[in-house]
Amino acid sequence: MKINKTHSIDNKNPIENHQTAAWADIEKVQPESRVPIPSQEAVDRAKDWVEENEK
């Protein structure tokens, strides 16, 4: 059985780049983990959306 090397589990390249996403209002990125931190305005909009759509 031939193993397909292009779909390896050890692939280190990310599949998606969330930093360039249209919805990403990124203020900064954590240095070690590279986790995007949203701006305060984006957090406030998300909080308002959740509160308006509660059941």
Summary of the structure (lengths in Angstrom):
residues: 55
radius of gyration: 17.5
end to end distance: 52.5
largest distance: 54.3
contacts: 72
relative contact order: 0.12
helix: 35%
strand: 13%
